[in-house]
Amino acid sequence: MKVKLSELQESFPELSHLVPMGTYGGQKVVLRAVYQDRPVVLKLIRPSRSQYARIEREITAVARLHSPHVPRILKHGWRTLSHTRVAVLYIIEPFIQGRNLREILHACGSIGFIPSLALADALVRVCMELERVHLVHRDIKPENIMIDVQGHIWLIDFGMVRVLDMSSLTGTDLFRGVGTLGYAAPEQFMNLKSMISIRSDLYAVGVVLYEAVTGKNPFLAAWPNSVEIMRHMQQHALPALDHPLDPDGMFSRWLQWLTQPNVLQRPETARDAYHVLTNILTRFPDLPGKARTHLRAMVT
């Protein structure tokens, strides 16, 4: 989809300082802008008929969430561009000034144990909120986790969200479900829909946290192809994490609990996972300040 800045400025008079950020797949354009004196992101989408329902669900899903770790949609709807008369779906969200976790891991190798505990706190809190409104994110991975310049943690990109109290949009006859290899839980990757729940997101959280501490995803690092990776994920939890700040292995066992191949052996709810996590966090009373300082330094 090609658009001119002059046309967009006419079509979105409430926005100023429009700056292109990228085009994705020919059907999505992302721009920076200013809306009501605050920096925002403008997403313009020209969906195919098959994509329309999924995008509508993304908007509805994020609107239902009330989490300090999920960007709030400020405005959305349909807009007809002034010159070409093309109708596009638009979303206006706050602009997060920072870097995603993948970029930080590339630059720093790992984020360390203390910031990873703060990341665990934020992600499991989001999972509790997702569970409250019957949603599964289905694509928790470093690329979809942002750290802003204040050291605050955000989970973004709800384009694969599963609404548990609505019919699925992924065909039941597909051999592979949606998700990212090395992070998606076995039941999600194999498209076992009846088994997908917040436990699937908790699995991805466990993998992300292990990578945040060590700098590597053990599933992707150890196996040469997707078949071997999936076979290993179906049979093994994460390896034990050996870290001096986890001398009795409590955090390591918690990560292994989240990443059990058998979904029934994981925490039953996100709240159950968080209850155990809080016992770990209490060992680090100065965690919030220390973690934020470290995260800010890795972003700025």
C-alpha positions, -999 to 999 in steps of 0.1 A, spaced: 0 0 0 15 33 -11 4 66 5 16 102 2 23 122 33 3 151 19 -27 129 14 -24 115 49 -21 149 64 -54 159 47 -71 126 57 -59 128 94 -61 165 103 -59 157 140 -23 144 135 9 164 128 46 157 122 39 125 102 71 105 96 71 71 79 85 42 99 79 13 75 57 -7 52 49 -43 60 37 -68 34 22 -42 11 -9 -40 33 3 -21 64 20 13 67 33 26 101 41 62 108 51 83 137 30 114 144 19 138 171 -17 135 185 -29 158 212 6 170 219 19 134 225 40 112 202 20 84 187 22 56 161 -3 56 133 -10 22 117 -28 21 84 -40 -13 73 -58 -23 41 -68 -59 51 -78 -86 28 -112 -102 35 -96 -130 53 -75 -107 75 -103 -83 85 -117 -105 113 -83 -111 128 -74 -74 128 -108 -65 143 -101 -90 171 -67 -74 178 -83 -41 183 -111 -55 205 -86 -75 225 -63 -47 234 -93 -25 242 -104 -50 268 -70 -51 285 -62 -28 314 -25 -33 321 3 -8 326 24 -31 304 2 -30 273 -1 2 252 -36 16 251 -53 22 218 -61 59 217 -83 59 186 -92 36 158 -117 31 129 -120 34 92 -109 65 72 -112 71 34 -80 87 21 -87 121 5 -72 117 -29 -72 80 -38 -105 73 -20 -91 41 -6 -107 30 27 -81 20 53 -84 7 89 -64 30 112 -51 26 148 -35 53 168 -13 41 198 12 58 221 47 58 206 71 38 228 106 53 227 130 25 233 142 -8 220 127 -43 218 142 -71 238 157 -88 207 177 -56 199 189 -54 235 200 -91 235 219 -86 202 237 -56 217 243 -68 253 242 -106 251 218 -109 280 200 -85 303 211 -102 335 193 -118 364 178 -88 382 163 -71 351 150 -106 341 131 -108 374 114 -75 366 106 -88 332 91 -119 348 70 -97 371 57 -76 342 50 -105 318 31 -127 343 11 -97 354 1 -93 318 -8 -130 316 -31 -126 346 -49 -97 328 -51 -117 296 -66 -146 316 -91 -123 331 -105 -113 297 -102 -148 282 -73 -140 258 -41 -157 247 -15 -136 231 2 -165 213 33 -146 202 53 -137 233 89 -134 221 117 -108 224 106 -90 193 73 -82 209 86 -69 242 96 -33 244 118 -15 270 113 23 269 138 49 279 125 50 314 131 12 318 94 3 316 84 -30 301 57 -33 274 41 -63 256 30 -54 221 16 -69 189 -17 -86 195 -21 -96 159 -22 -133 168 -44 -130 198 -68 -159 205 -102 -150 219 -111 -180 239 -148 -173 241 -150 -169 203 -146 -193 175 -110 -197 162 -99 -181 129 -71 -207 123 -83 -238 104 -86 -269 125 -72 -290 97 -39 -271 96 -9 -292 107 8 -262 122 -8 -235 143 2 -198 146 32 -188 166 70 -185 165 92 -216 165 112 -219 197 87 -199 217 53 -212 209 42 -241 232 40 -275 217 2 -276 218 0 -242 201 25 -251 174 7 -284 166 -26 -265 164 -43 -285 193 -69 -258 198 -87 -273 227 -54 -273 247 -45 -237 240 -49 -214 271 -30 -190 292 -7 -219 300 5 -216 264 15 -180 270 32 -189 303 53 -214 283 65 -186 260 72 -164 290 95 -191 305 115 -194 273 119 -156 270 130 -153 306 156 -180 302 169 -162 271 169 -129 289 191 -144 317 215 -165 296 215 -147 262 203 -177 243 172 -197 235 182 -233 243 158 -248 219 169 -228 189 206 -229 198 209 -267 202 190 -281 172 196 -276 135 161 -275 120 124 -270 129 116 -307 131 144 -314 157 135 -282 176 98 -292 179 107 -328 188 129 -316 216 103 -291 229 77 -318 229 99 -340 252 118 -316 274 114 -285 296 141 -259 297 174 -270 311 183 -261 346 194 -225 351 227 -223 371 230 -187 384 247 -174 416 217 -152 424 195 -183 424 216 -205 447 188 -229 457 175 -231 421 140 -218 430 138 -195 399 152 -223 377 125 -247 389 99 -221 383 110 -216 347 110 -254 342 74 -255 356 63 -229 331 79 -248 302 68 -284 308 59 -301 274 27 -315 289 4 -285 293 -13 -301 323 20 -301 342 23 -263 339 7 -238 363 -30 -241 360 -35 -203 360 -13 -172 356 -22 -163 392 -7 -197 404 25 -189 385 26 -154 400 20 -166 435 52 -187 433 71 -158 415 63 -134 444 81 -157 468 112 -153 446 108 -116 442 106 -110 480 143 -121 481 152 -89 462 135 -60 481 154 -34 460 144 -51 427 123 -24 411 148 4 413 178 -17 404 161 -34 375 149 -1 360 183 14 363 198 -15 344 171 -15 318 174 22 312 212 19 307 206 -8 280 181 13 261 197 48 262 
